[in-house]
């Protein structure tokens, strides 16, 4: 504990020491303005914010196995307020989950209050924040505190953060704090330090030659008190736990002309935790991305290798809470329902090898002068690591380039074509392979699923401001006769009709039908209707329908959603 | 001044970097003892049967919950000892709260346990709505929770699956030490290639206390009989790895013994049961369960 205290004091002191020398008159905040008659106009600053509410009224629906909600009504809501005045800013967020969070959101959010509040001040090159904040170092491999409201994910840090820019092109960040755990904080203390150096800013001549060069390094450590955890291999022993677990990363970004690349390598020392079965093997993560872009053509190639890299501020936590880092997803984020929600990919933070290639191009003018065709071809695959179990608490050994079981593959092509001023369409074909048990955490028994997904999306603007859009989707896959009690089994079809009266109103009806479920009772129609109103920054939607049980993933981070039947109301607004 | 800056930054970085505790083999320190009674002999069963574990998340102030209790009783009548029940009063639902003292002293008994809370923290069953349950902790469509109306179908489906493992239990009660010692014999009935863990829990039946029951007259029952109440975990609630997490060949068997103290508890030793089960640590799915009274 002394070590942490000392580290905090030294970081804070050294940052302030450095900052004091850069304080000049030009950086003083001018809060008041002198008027021509000699009086002062007081600058009261500005307030802005946003508001969101999702509410649902539930009906019992045993056919889709919807959980019974005795209170019938639930809602999630929030209000963000941010006050800024010159170099000072402060903010808070009120949240309410009444009487409980919506089904599918973590029930530990139940209640209401102000979990998020902060004050921040800029002085020259120094920016200090006290309270709650979000932060990301590099690609997030060793630290990413962020919020994804639709997942119910929020892992902000509560503590102190100092950012210092001694000269243009160099940024130093130091932080100390604890992570959000619903309405309290996790048990671990996080300390982090990050440096980013942008050589194009340091040496403007590089910028003139369109050369970008960035290097960065991060170190993040967590401290958690000792506790008695029984050795899972021998109940007569308890684990000798590392109380301080450190992780660090180095990264390089380079770009010249139309080419750019970004690579990051990270390492984590022994971190026995619940997600890895309390093994002591160190973790590592590698991420690489390269892209080329010119008019009408864009190519991106990405790769990653992740080994034992689930990093949390509580060694006993699983699921979403208290994650400190983020492993980028190298799969296309699909928008069409059957492609995005039936078999989504959940990032395997404790081991995976992934590759992705993405090509976008527009047909040249000599092919289609008036309405060129836009084509996107995307391929991604993820395999498990090739591991050899050691049989002791070290866990396993791996071959760096060894590919284990295939987890996921997605090969798709999407074509967008405008036919006339009134008509345009999108067509998509996708081949998808998933080992559902391994990827979605249902077990180690292989459950391979091959599927083909076809989408046709046509929109027709039949009158100015009046557009109708029709969507037809099909997911073709074999029936799994050994999973007869699974309500997501076999082929699906989906239809959607949407009418938009610009700029304010829209109405849509959608039906997802598990037409190929081998259990006849589960060949269920999930019908949903929505009416929406947009006005400026306000959006209100009201709907009724059935929600299918499944998994929602955003950026590879997922949450399970139980089936539901009922009315929904959503309001989003900002000012 | 530049020197000061550099020294300050270097010190900060060194301090951060030193915040790492490297642990070398064997990674452990001596811990509490396991079972001290002599290890008994077990004879492999000639005709083992698959047994299913139903976990019923409940609360004494939950008026719909007795419907689930009754369903569990009905299933045990229908399927005999092939259905094993655990009733879990998690601290994650207000309906399990111990009410403040009141003139009638209703609902002041604390049925909750750390083990039930730990299980609910993981599976998020009671935190959403009760009554609700799990059958062999198998998720269907991404959801491990299952309403009691669907338990029978799930049990029927699971009983049709070939048995992968058999478990036998032998329990010993030491009245002087106030300690229960339980030995579990686990035998692979087919090649098992995942990381399987053994969990042993302690339950108690025939606890007479208050329970709300909508539809019953009266709705508040002072002498309701609470069965299969989860009291504590004998092993870690997430169990101990069988065969060090390595594969088990068909016919291979293991014996593990663990003990638990009943000191400073109000548990009725005559009504205590040991429930043991083996699950696949990669997905929590239970492959076999067994139950045995502490004092037969």
Interface residues (C-beta under 8 A of the other chain):
Chain A: X3 X4 X6 X7 X10 X11 X13 X14 X15 X17 X18 X21 X62 X65 X67 X68 X69 X70 X100 X103 X106 X107 X108 X110 X166 X172 X174 X191 X192 X193 X219 X221 X223 X228 X229 X230 X231 X232 X233 X234 X235 X236 X237 X238 X239 X240 X241 X242 X243 X244 X245 X246 X248 X269 X270 X272 X274 X277 X280 X318 X389 X391 X392 X393 X394 X437 X438 X440 X441 X442 X443 X444 X445 X484 X485 X486 X487 X488 X548 X549 X550 X551 X560 X561 X562 X563
Chain B: X1 X4 X5 X8 X9 X11 X12 X13 X15 X16 X17 X18 X19 X20 X21 X22 X23 X25 X26 X27 X28 X29 X30 X31 X32 X33 X34 X64 X92 X122 X124 X127 X128 X129 X132 X139 X140 X141 X142 X143 X145 X146 X147 X149 X150 X153 X154 X157 X193 X194 X195 X197 X235 X236 X238 X239 X240 X241 X244 X245 X246 X256 X258 X280 X281 X282 X283 X285
